Amino acid sequence: MKTTAEIADEYERNLVLLRQRRAELKAQAKAEPSAELRFRLWRRVGLLDGMITSSSEAVDIMRGGRRGM
């Protein structure tokens, strides 16, 4: 069984990867000539933004920065 601190560490490691992927998709979307593919890429960026936000909030809660909702 993992401790809360270990889970928070794992979330933070995953956040780094999510942020890197988001940056890659943003760059790809900016360079994409096809409007349809650009739309799909930006939609994926938006999904990653949501994942990053919720994971960041979860880490903050796990670290004791604030109480859950």
Secondary structure, DSSP 8 states (H G I E B T S, - for coil): ---HHHHHHHHHHHHHHHHHHHHHHHHHHHH---HHHHHHHHHHHHHHHHHHHHHHHHHHHHTTSS---
